[in-house]
Amino acid sequence: MIVSMKKVTVLAQRSDSSALLNALQALGVIHVDALTPPSASSEEIANRLRELEQAHAFLSEAPKSAAPTVAEAPLTVQAALALQQALQAHAAELAALEQELETFAPFGEVDPQRIAALAGHGLYLKLYTCHLEQMPALPEEVTVEILAQKGGQRWWTAIARNAFALDLPELPLPTQPTSAMAARAEALRNEIAQLRQQAAGMRQQLSDLKRERAQLEDQLRLARAGDQMAGSAALVSLQGYCPVDAVDALSAAARQQGWGLIVTDPEAGDHIPTLIRNPRWLRPIEAVFDFIDTWPGYRERDISLSFLIFFSLFYAILIGDAAYGTIFLILLGVVHWRWGDRIPRQPLILFYILNVATVVWGIFTGSYFGITLAPDNPLLKLAFIDTSNQKLMMIVCFTIGLVHMSLAHLWNAVCLINSLKAVAEIGWLLVLWACYFAANNVIAGQEFPAFMLWVGVGGLLLALLCSGALTDITELLQFPFKIFNAFGDIVSYLRLFAVGSASVALAQVFNDIAMSVGASGPLAKLGMVLILILGHVLNLILGPLSVLVHGLRLNVLEFSSHLGQEWTGVRYAPLACRTASTPIKQGEPS
């Protein structure tokens, strides 16, 4: 459910501006719009926060220290960043040295000074590398010594008493002897090891950085709220949005603090934030909205329930295997048991729901690691969906799409019940049904019922006459495209069958490859096991990726386009204090 908002304006004396901001942050109910560009002080805090997050990310990736060490000094962001820069510089220099050493390794020790000295005594030496077919014609006075040859590549030197040039680029000499380069590379490795040890020691103080980051985030919210304050020489005001059920608490705080408070309804054109507040059992789907950072507009609809139902169904079909779902559940249980106290609860519950749905779908389709079950296998008694029947699966996918998008038009009709546009939505619903039977006819080879032609024509007339298209040229021009889109959107649900079938086919291919290796000996058995593990792990990785692409798309695009949902919302993010730190002093706004 999208919570109703009120537009609020808080007024106070300019001398109380810092106290006002701190009190509102402690109250944590007002969402402040960032309509004014950030001030220099806000940008300074933001830069400090970015540096701290960079240092935190660097130390989070540092190896854990084998034993606790005593820190020489308290951890600072500057020390962590300096250590990161030193490591990066050393690593870049080492990589360049190792590449150069690899280039000259076939030549043994190469000393540019000694080669230059030979030239001073009338003996010219050059280094070359090329493929065998690239060997140039050599003058008589040039002597060649082949030093190494591998895979058709040859490393060799050319020596002559006089200056010479070959029809082949020579290798530029290093700037220092390769022995010196090797010594420098070894020294860099030792220095990098020491720097990493320092990073491991710093990593033990990460909690200090976490606390500092939370405090900086609070300071930044406070500073940016201060940037939005307006007023005169005597008064300041701050405008924002507050949930209706929090207005009483804000009013009580205003009376206690002596603020002025204006509460009004939001107006058209206001940037109203969206606060979704669902019952506990429905909250897991909010993890998806968080992940894609997409929210319905304040005046749009909360589709959490339909999103959870159909996203779970899409996930189950796209993964499509009871064994895979069981593996995911086992892994999820281990993660929950081991790190459950550190992981947000809602994503965990969501993954439990999705993978239970996968197991159920896999049982209904008799899918277990892509194995063809024997006819007398008891698991087949639970399977009543034949995924090998392409025509059936096409019809199933089209039916899912029909139900999904019909829900959107029925929902629109209910919301527009006192308008002719509700009749237009019924018209589009009839068009959608006609497109469903057309898709079954064209793609699945099913007979198209004759009466559905008249249903579709009637739907088009209702949609044309009652949607306002006849009086709106833009709507009229878009009308034909909406018809084609209705058919295309039905067909789009075929991706569920296509991707799910590809997953099963991939599993079967690896099963066949493994079986072809056989189990005649220990090595063959090992190879068979490795092939099976590799194939099914690949499938386990690709499955969730397909859900991200196709499962989200069908909800956010196809369904939402029929619902008229544009996902233009901004998440409700009130000015609030996330830490128990003391109030932060804030300069007076201008």
C-alpha positions as CSV (number, residue, x, y, z in Angstrom):
1,M,0.0,0.0,0.0
2,I,1.3,3.5,-0.9
3,V,1.0,5.7,2.2
4,S,-0.8,9.0,1.8
5,M,1.5,12.1,2.3
6,K,1.0,15.6,3.5
7,K,3.0,18.6,2.4
8,V,4.4,20.3,5.4
9,T,6.3,23.5,6.0
10,V,8.1,24.1,9.3
11,L,9.0,27.7,10.4
12,A,11.3,28.8,13.1
13,Q,13.5,31.7,14.2
14,R,16.8,31.9,12.3
15,S,18.7,31.7,15.5
16,D,17.1,28.3,16.1
17,S,17.8,26.9,12.6
18,S,20.5,24.4,13.9
19,A,18.2,23.2,16.7
20,L,15.3,22.9,14.2
21,L,17.4,20.6,11.9
22,N,18.7,18.5,14.7
23,A,15.2,18.1,16.1
24,L,13.7,17.1,12.8
25,Q,16.5,14.7,12.2
26,A,15.8,13.1,15.5
27,L,12.0,12.9,14.7
28,G,12.8,11.3,11.3
29,V,9.5,11.9,9.5
30,I,10.0,14.7,6.9
31,H,11.2,13.9,3.4
32,V,13.0,17.0,2.2
33,D,13.2,17.6,-1.6
34,A,16.7,18.5,-3.0
35,L,15.5,21.4,-5.1
36,T,18.4,23.7,-4.3
37,P,22.0,22.9,-5.5
38,P,24.2,21.6,-2.6
39,S,26.3,24.2,-0.8
40,A,30.1,24.1,-0.5
41,S,29.8,22.7,3.1
42,S,27.5,19.9,1.8
43,E,29.9,19.1,-1.0
44,E,32.8,19.0,1.5
45,I,31.0,16.4,3.6
46,A,30.0,14.4,0.5
47,N,33.7,14.4,-0.6
48,R,34.8,13.2,2.8
49,L,32.1,10.5,2.6
50,R,33.3,9.3,-0.8
51,E,36.9,9.1,0.4
52,L,35.7,7.1,3.5
53,E,33.7,4.7,1.3
54,Q,36.7,4.2,-1.0
55,A,38.9,3.4,2.1
56,H,36.2,1.1,3.5
57,A,35.9,-0.8,0.2
58,F,39.7,-1.1,-0.1
59,L,40.1,-2.5,3.5
60,S,37.1,-4.8,3.1
61,E,39.0,-6.5,0.3
62,A,42.2,-6.7,2.2
63,P,43.2,-10.2,3.5
64,K,42.2,-11.1,7.0
65,S,45.1,-11.0,9.5
66,A,46.0,-14.5,10.7
67,A,46.4,-13.2,14.2
68,P,45.3,-10.0,15.9
69,T,47.8,-7.2,15.7
70,V,48.2,-4.2,17.8
71,A,47.5,-1.1,15.7
72,E,50.4,1.4,15.8
73,A,47.9,4.3,15.4
74,P,44.2,4.8,15.1
75,L,42.9,4.1,11.6
76,T,42.3,7.2,9.5
77,V,40.8,7.5,6.0
78,Q,44.0,9.3,4.8
79,A,46.2,6.5,6.0
80,A,44.1,3.8,4.3
81,L,44.0,5.8,1.0
82,A,47.7,6.4,1.1
83,L,48.2,2.7,1.6
84,Q,45.9,1.9,-1.3
85,Q,47.7,4.4,-3.6
86,A,51.1,2.8,-2.7
87,L,49.8,-0.7,-3.4
88,Q,48.4,0.4,-6.7
89,A,51.6,2.1,-7.7
90,H,53.8,-0.9,-6.7
91,A,51.4,-3.3,-8.4
92,A,51.5,-1.3,-11.7
93,E,55.3,-1.1,-11.6
94,L,55.6,-4.8,-10.9
95,A,53.3,-5.7,-13.7
96,A,55.3,-3.6,-16.2
97,L,58.6,-5.2,-15.0
98,E,57.2,-8.7,-15.1
99,Q,55.9,-8.1,-18.7
100,E,59.4,-6.8,-19.7
101,L,61.1,-9.7,-18.0
102,E,58.9,-12.1,-19.8
103,T,59.7,-10.5,-23.1
104,F,63.5,-10.9,-22.6
105,A,63.5,-14.2,-20.7
106,P,64.5,-16.3,-23.8
107,F,67.5,-14.1,-24.2
108,G,68.9,-14.7,-20.7
109,E,70.7,-11.7,-19.2
110,V,70.4,-8.6,-21.3
111,D,72.5,-5.6,-20.4
112,P,71.9,-2.5,-22.6
113,Q,75.2,-0.9,-21.4
114,R,77.3,-3.9,-22.4
115,I,75.6,-4.1,-25.8
116,A,76.3,-0.4,-26.3
117,A,79.9,-1.0,-25.3
118,L,80.2,-3.8,-28.0
119,A,79.0,-1.3,-30.6
120,G,81.7,1.1,-29.5
121,H,84.2,-1.7,-30.4
122,G,82.7,-2.4,-33.8
123,L,80.5,-5.3,-32.9
124,Y,76.8,-4.8,-33.4
125,L,74.2,-7.0,-31.6
126,K,70.4,-6.9,-32.0
127,L,67.5,-8.9,-30.5
128,Y,64.6,-10.3,-32.6
129,T,61.5,-12.5,-32.2
130,C,59.2,-13.7,-34.9
131,H,57.3,-16.6,-36.3
132,L,59.3,-19.1,-38.5
133,E,57.7,-17.9,-41.7
134,Q,58.7,-14.3,-40.9
135,M,62.4,-15.0,-40.9
136,P,64.0,-12.4,-43.2
137,A,66.8,-12.9,-45.7
138,L,70.1,-12.3,-43.9
139,P,73.1,-10.5,-45.3
140,E,76.3,-12.7,-45.5
141,E,78.1,-10.6,-42.8
142,V,75.3,-11.1,-40.3
143,T,75.6,-14.0,-37.9
144,V,72.4,-15.4,-36.3
145,E,72.1,-17.3,-33.0
146,I,68.8,-18.9,-32.2
147,L,68.2,-18.9,-28.5
148,A,64.8,-20.4,-28.1
149,Q,61.9,-21.7,-30.2
150,K,58.4,-22.6,-29.1
151,G,55.0,-23.0,-30.9
152,G,56.4,-21.6,-34.1
153,Q,57.8,-18.5,-32.4
154,R,61.6,-18.0,-32.5
155,W,63.8,-15.8,-30.3
156,W,67.3,-15.0,-31.8
157,T,70.1,-12.5,-32.0
158,A,71.9,-11.0,-35.0
159,I,75.5,-10.0,-34.8
160,A,77.7,-8.2,-37.4
161,R,81.0,-6.2,-37.6
162,N,79.2,-3.3,-39.3
163,A,75.9,-1.5,-38.6
164,F,73.1,-3.3,-40.3
165,A,69.3,-3.3,-40.7
166,L,67.0,-6.3,-41.3
167,D,63.5,-6.4,-42.8
168,L,62.1,-7.0,-39.4
169,P,61.5,-4.8,-36.3
170,E,64.1,-5.4,-33.7
171,L,63.3,-5.6,-30.0
172,P,64.0,-2.3,-28.2
173,L,66.6,-2.9,-25.5
174,P,65.5,-2.5,-21.9
175,T,66.4,0.6,-20.0
176,Q,68.4,-1.5,-17.4
177,P,69.9,-4.9,-17.1
178,T,67.4,-7.7,-16.7
179,S,69.1,-8.8,-13.6
180,A,68.5,-5.4,-12.1
181,M,64.9,-5.6,-13.2
182,A,64.5,-9.0,-11.6
183,A,66.0,-7.7,-8.4
184,R,63.6,-4.7,-8.4
185,A,60.6,-7.0,-9.1
186,E,61.6,-9.1,-6.1
187,A,61.9,-6.0,-3.9
188,L,58.5,-4.8,-5.1
189,R,56.9,-8.2,-4.2
190,N,58.3,-7.9,-0.7
191,E,57.1,-4.4,-0.4
192,I,53.7,-5.3,-1.6
193,A,53.5,-8.2,0.9
194,Q,54.4,-5.7,3.7
195,L,51.8,-3.2,2.5
196,R,49.2,-6.0,2.4
197,Q,50.1,-7.0,5.9
198,Q,49.6,-3.4,7.0
199,A,46.2,-3.4,5.2
200,A,45.3,-6.6,7.1
201,G,46.1,-4.9,10.3
202,M,44.0,-1.9,9.4
203,R,41.1,-4.2,8.4
204,Q,40.7,-5.1,12.1
205,Q,39.6,-1.5,12.7
206,L,37.0,-1.4,10.0
207,S,34.3,-1.0,12.6
208,D,35.7,2.5,13.3
209,L,35.3,3.4,9.7
210,K,31.7,2.0,9.7
211,R,30.8,4.3,12.7
212,E,32.5,7.3,11.1
213,R,30.6,6.6,7.8
214,A,27.3,6.4,9.6
215,Q,28.0,9.8,11.3
216,L,29.1,11.4,8.0
217,E,25.9,10.1,6.3
218,D,23.9,11.8,9.1
219,Q,25.9,15.0,8.7
220,L,25.4,15.0,5.0
221,R,21.6,14.5,5.3
222,L,21.5,17.4,7.8
223,A,23.7,19.6,5.6
224,R,21.6,19.0,2.5
225,A,18.4,19.6,4.5
226,G,19.9,22.9,5.6
227,D,20.6,23.8,2.0
228,Q,16.9,23.6,1.3
229,M,16.0,26.1,4.1
230,A,14.7,29.4,3.0
231,G,13.7,32.5,4.9
232,S,14.3,36.1,5.8
233,A,16.6,37.8,8.4
234,A,14.3,36.7,11.2
235,L,12.6,33.4,10.1
236,V,13.6,30.2,8.3
237,S,11.4,27.6,6.8
238,L,11.8,24.0,5.6
239,Q,9.4,22.3,3.3
240,G,8.9,18.6,2.8
241,Y,6.5,15.6,2.9
242,C,5.3,13.6,5.8
243,P,3.1,10.5,6.1
244,V,-0.4,11.3,7.3
245,D,0.0,9.0,10.3
246,A,3.1,10.9,11.4
247,V,1.6,14.4,11.2
248,D,0.4,14.2,14.8
249,A,3.9,13.5,16.1
250,L,5.2,16.4,14.0
251,S,2.5,18.7,15.3
252,A,3.3,17.8,18.9
253,A,7.0,18.5,18.3
254,A,6.1,21.8,16.8
255,R,4.1,22.8,19.8
256,Q,6.8,21.7,22.2
257,Q,9.6,23.5,20.2
258,G,7.6,26.6,19.4
259,W,7.8,26.1,15.6
260,G,5.2,27.2,13.1
261,L,3.7,24.4,11.1
262,I,1.7,24.4,7.9
263,V,0.1,21.1,6.7
264,T,-1.6,20.9,3.3
265,D,-2.4,18.3,0.7
266,P,0.2,17.8,-2.1
267,E,-0.5,19.6,-5.3
268,A,-0.2,18.5,-8.9
269,G,3.4,18.8,-10.0
270,D,4.9,18.3,-6.5
271,H,7.7,15.8,-6.2
272,I,5.9,13.6,-3.7
273,P,8.0,10.6,-2.4
274,T,6.6,7.1,-2.4
275,L,6.3,5.2,0.8
276,I,5.2,1.6,0.5
277,R,4.0,0.0,3.6
278,N,2.9,-3.7,3.2
279,P,1.9,-6.4,5.7
280,R,4.9,-8.5,6.9
281,W,4.2,-11.4,4.6
282,L,4.3,-9.1,1.5
283,R,7.4,-7.2,2.4
284,P,10.0,-9.6,0.9
285,I,9.1,-8.3,-2.6
286,E,10.3,-4.9,-1.6
287,A,13.8,-6.3,-1.8
288,V,13.3,-6.4,-5.6
289,F,12.3,-2.7,-5.7
290,D,15.4,-1.9,-3.6
291,F,17.6,-4.0,-6.0
292,I,16.5,-2.3,-9.2
293,D,16.0,1.1,-7.4
294,T,12.6,1.5,-9.1
295,W,9.5,2.7,-7.3
296,P,5.9,3.5,-8.4
297,G,5.0,7.1,-8.5
298,Y,3.0,8.5,-5.6
299,R,-0.2,8.7,-7.6
300,E,0.5,5.3,-9.2
301,R,-0.4,1.9,-7.8
302,D,1.4,-0.5,-5.5
303,I,1.7,-3.8,-7.4
304,S,3.6,-5.6,-4.7
305,L,1.1,-8.5,-4.4
306,S,0.8,-9.3,-8.2
307,F,4.6,-8.7,-8.5
308,L,5.3,-11.3,-5.8
309,I,2.9,-13.9,-7.2
310,F,4.0,-13.6,-10.9
311,F,7.7,-13.0,-10.2
312,S,7.7,-16.2,-8.1
313,L,6.0,-18.0,-11.0
314,F,8.4,-16.6,-13.6
315,Y,11.4,-17.5,-11.4
316,A,10.1,-21.1,-11.0
317,I,9.6,-21.6,-14.8
318,L,12.9,-20.0,-15.8
319,I,14.9,-22.1,-13.3
320,G,12.5,-25.0,-14.0
321,D,14.2,-27.8,-12.0
322,A,13.2,-29.2,-8.7
323,A,16.8,-30.4,-8.0
324,Y,18.2,-26.9,-8.7
325,G,15.6,-25.3,-6.4
326,T,16.6,-27.8,-3.7
327,I,20.3,-26.9,-4.1
328,F,19.5,-23.2,-3.9
329,L,17.4,-23.9,-0.7
330,I,20.3,-25.8,0.9
331,L,22.8,-23.1,0.1
332,L,20.3,-20.5,1.3
333,G,19.9,-22.4,4.6
334,V,23.6,-22.5,5.1
335,V,24.0,-18.8,4.4
336,H,21.0,-18.1,6.7
337,W,22.5,-20.2,9.5
338,R,26.0,-18.8,9.1
339,W,25.5,-15.2,8.3
340,G,21.7,-14.7,9.0
341,D,22.3,-12.0,11.6
342,R,24.3,-9.9,9.1
343,I,22.0,-10.2,6.1
344,P,18.8,-8.2,5.6
345,R,15.8,-10.4,6.5
346,Q,13.5,-9.6,3.5
347,P,15.8,-10.8,0.7
348,L,16.4,-14.1,2.5
349,I,12.7,-14.7,2.9
350,L,12.1,-13.7,-0.8
351,F,14.7,-16.3,-2.0
352,Y,13.1,-18.9,0.2
353,I,9.7,-18.2,-1.5
354,L,11.3,-18.2,-5.0
355,N,13.1,-21.5,-4.6
356,V,10.2,-23.2,-2.9
357,A,8.1,-22.2,-6.0
358,T,10.9,-23.6,-8.2
359,V,10.8,-27.0,-6.4
360,V,7.0,-27.1,-6.7
361,W,7.2,-26.3,-10.5
362,G,10.0,-28.9,-10.9
363,I,7.9,-31.5,-9.3
364,F,4.9,-30.7,-11.4
365,T,7.0,-30.9,-14.6
366,G,9.1,-33.9,-13.5
367,S,12.4,-32.0,-13.9
368,Y,15.4,-33.2,-11.9
369,F,18.9,-32.3,-13.2
370,G,17.6,-32.7,-16.8
371,I,17.3,-36.4,-16.4
372,T,14.6,-38.3,-18.3
373,L,12.8,-40.3,-15.6
374,A,11.9,-44.0,-16.1
375,P,8.1,-44.6,-16.7
376,D,7.8,-46.4,-13.4
377,N,9.5,-43.7,-11.4
378,P,7.1,-42.6,-8.6
379,L,8.1,-39.0,-9.1
380,L,6.3,-39.0,-12.4
381,K,3.0,-39.6,-10.6
382,L,3.3,-36.0,-9.3
383,A,4.2,-34.5,-12.7
384,F,1.2,-33.4,-14.8
385,I,2.9,-30.7,-17.0
386,D,4.7,-32.2,-20.0
387,T,7.4,-29.6,-20.8
388,S,8.5,-31.7,-23.9
389,N,5.2,-30.9,-25.5
390,Q,6.1,-27.6,-27.2
391,K,2.6,-26.7,-28.2
392,L,1.3,-27.2,-24.7
393,M,4.0,-25.1,-23.2
394,M,3.4,-22.3,-25.7
395,I,-0.3,-22.3,-24.7
396,V,0.7,-22.3,-21.0
397,C,3.0,-19.3,-21.5
398,F,0.3,-17.4,-23.5
399,T,-2.2,-18.2,-20.8
400,I,0.0,-16.8,-18.1
401,G,0.5,-13.7,-20.1
402,L,-3.2,-13.3,-20.7
403,V,-4.1,-13.7,-17.0
404,H,-1.3,-11.3,-16.0
405,M,-2.2,-8.5,-18.4
406,S,-6.0,-9.1,-18.0
407,L,-5.4,-8.3,-14.3
408,A,-4.0,-5.0,-15.3
409,H,-7.0,-4.0,-17.4
410,L,-9.5,-5.2,-14.8
411,W,-7.6,-3.2,-12.2
412,N,-7.7,-0.1,-14.4
413,A,-11.5,-0.6,-15.0
414,V,-12.2,-0.8,-11.2
415,C,-10.1,2.3,-10.6
416,L,-11.9,4.2,-13.4
417,I,-15.4,2.8,-12.5
418,N,-17.1,6.2,-12.7
419,S,-15.6,7.1,-16.1
420,L,-16.2,6.0,-19.7
421,K,-12.5,5.1,-19.7
422,A,-13.5,2.1,-17.6
423,V,-15.5,0.9,-20.6
424,A,-12.4,1.5,-22.8
425,E,-10.4,-0.8,-20.4
426,I,-12.9,-3.5,-20.9
427,G,-12.5,-3.0,-24.6
428,W,-8.8,-3.4,-24.4
429,L,-9.4,-6.5,-22.3
430,L,-11.5,-8.0,-25.1
431,V,-8.8,-7.1,-27.7
432,L,-6.2,-8.8,-25.5
433,W,-8.3,-12.0,-25.4
434,A,-8.6,-11.9,-29.2
435,C,-4.8,-11.5,-29.5
436,Y,-4.4,-14.5,-27.2
437,F,-6.4,-16.8,-29.5
438,A,-4.6,-15.3,-32.5
439,A,-1.2,-16.1,-30.9
440,N,-2.4,-19.6,-30.2
441,N,-3.4,-19.9,-33.8
442,V,-0.4,-18.4,-35.5
443,I,2.3,-19.8,-33.3
444,A,0.8,-22.9,-31.5
445,G,-1.3,-24.0,-34.4
446,Q,-4.6,-23.9,-32.5
447,E,-7.9,-23.2,-34.2
448,F,-9.0,-19.6,-34.0
449,P,-12.6,-19.4,-32.7
450,A,-14.7,-17.5,-35.2
451,F,-16.6,-15.6,-32.6
452,M,-13.4,-14.1,-31.2
453,L,-13.0,-12.0,-34.3
454,W,-16.2,-10.2,-33.3
455,V,-15.1,-10.0,-29.7
456,G,-11.9,-8.3,-30.9
457,V,-13.7,-5.9,-33.2
458,G,-16.2,-5.1,-30.4
459,G,-13.3,-4.5,-28.0
460,L,-11.6,-2.2,-30.5
461,L,-14.8,-0.1,-31.0
462,L,-15.3,0.2,-27.2
463,A,-11.6,1.2,-26.8
464,L,-11.8,3.7,-29.7
465,L,-15.1,5.3,-28.6
466,C,-14.6,5.5,-24.9
467,S,-10.8,6.2,-24.5
468,G,-11.0,9.7,-25.8
469,A,-8.9,8.8,-28.9
470,L,-11.4,10.5,-31.3
471,T,-10.8,13.9,-29.6
472,D,-7.1,13.5,-29.0
473,I,-4.9,13.3,-32.1
474,T,-1.9,11.9,-30.2
475,E,-4.0,9.1,-28.7
476,L,-5.5,8.4,-32.1
477,L,-2.1,8.0,-33.8
478,Q,-1.0,5.7,-31.0
479,F,-4.1,3.5,-31.3
480,P,-2.9,1.1,-34.0
481,F,0.4,0.6,-32.2
482,K,-1.5,-0.4,-29.1
483,I,-3.2,-3.1,-31.0
484,F,0.1,-4.5,-32.3
485,N,1.6,-4.2,-28.8
486,A,-1.2,-6.3,-27.3
487,F,-0.4,-9.2,-29.6
488,G,3.4,-8.7,-29.2
489,D,3.1,-8.6,-25.4
490,I,1.2,-11.9,-25.4
491,V,3.9,-13.5,-27.5
492,S,6.5,-12.0,-25.3
493,Y,5.6,-14.4,-22.5
494,L,6.9,-17.2,-24.8
495,R,10.4,-16.2,-23.4
496,L,9.5,-18.2,-20.3
497,F,9.2,-21.5,-22.3
498,A,12.2,-20.6,-24.5
499,V,14.6,-19.8,-21.7
500,G,13.4,-22.6,-19.4
501,S,13.7,-25.1,-22.2
502,A,17.3,-23.9,-22.9
503,S,18.2,-24.5,-19.3
504,V,16.8,-28.1,-19.5
505,A,18.6,-28.7,-22.8
506,L,21.9,-27.5,-21.4
507,A,21.6,-29.9,-18.5
508,Q,20.7,-32.7,-20.8
509,V,23.7,-31.9,-23.0
510,F,26.2,-32.1,-20.1
511,N,24.5,-35.3,-18.9
512,D,24.9,-36.9,-22.3
513,I,28.6,-35.8,-22.5
514,A,29.3,-37.2,-19.1
515,M,27.6,-40.5,-20.0
516,S,29.6,-40.7,-23.2
517,V,32.8,-40.6,-21.2
518,G,31.6,-43.6,-19.3
519,A,32.7,-45.0,-15.9
520,S,35.1,-47.8,-17.1
521,G,37.9,-46.6,-14.8
522,P,38.9,-44.2,-12.1
523,L,39.9,-41.5,-14.5
524,A,36.8,-41.9,-16.5
525,K,34.6,-41.7,-13.4
526,L,36.5,-38.6,-12.3
527,G,36.0,-37.0,-15.7
528,M,32.3,-37.8,-15.7
529,V,31.8,-36.3,-12.3
530,L,33.7,-33.1,-13.2
531,I,31.7,-32.7,-16.4
532,L,28.4,-33.1,-14.5
533,I,29.5,-30.6,-11.8
534,L,30.8,-28.1,-14.4
535,G,27.6,-28.3,-16.5
536,H,25.1,-28.0,-13.7
537,V,27.1,-25.3,-11.9
538,L,27.0,-23.3,-15.1
539,N,23.2,-23.8,-15.3
540,L,22.9,-22.8,-11.7
541,I,24.7,-19.5,-12.5
542,L,22.9,-18.8,-15.7
543,G,19.4,-19.4,-14.2
544,P,19.2,-16.5,-11.8
545,L,20.7,-14.2,-14.5
546,S,17.9,-15.1,-16.9
547,V,15.4,-14.2,-14.1
548,L,17.0,-10.8,-13.8
549,V,16.4,-10.2,-17.5
550,H,13.1,-11.9,-18.2
551,G,11.3,-12.2,-14.9
552,L,11.7,-8.5,-14.1
553,R,10.9,-7.4,-17.7
554,L,7.5,-9.1,-17.8
555,N,6.5,-7.3,-14.6
556,V,8.1,-3.9,-15.1
557,L,7.4,-3.6,-18.8
558,E,4.7,-5.8,-20.2
559,F,2.4,-5.8,-17.2
560,S,3.1,-2.2,-16.2
561,S,2.5,-0.9,-19.7
562,H,-1.0,-2.3,-19.7
563,L,-1.5,-1.0,-16.2
564,G,-0.3,2.4,-17.2
565,Q,2.4,2.2,-14.5
566,E,5.5,4.4,-15.4
567,W,7.6,3.8,-12.3
568,T,8.3,7.5,-11.9
569,G,8.5,7.4,-8.1
570,V,11.1,8.6,-5.7
571,R,11.6,6.5,-2.6
572,Y,10.5,8.2,0.7
573,A,13.8,9.0,2.5
574,P,13.1,11.1,5.5
575,L,15.7,13.3,7.3
576,A,16.6,10.9,10.1
577,C,19.4,10.0,12.4
578,R,20.9,6.6,11.8
579,T,23.4,6.9,14.7
580,A,23.3,7.7,18.3
581,S,25.9,10.4,18.0
582,T,25.4,13.9,19.5
583,P,23.6,16.5,17.4
584,I,25.8,18.0,14.8
585,K,26.3,21.8,14.7
586,Q,25.1,23.3,11.5
587,G,25.8,26.8,10.1
588,E,22.9,29.1,9.7
589,P,21.4,28.9,6.2
590,S,21.6,31.9,4.0
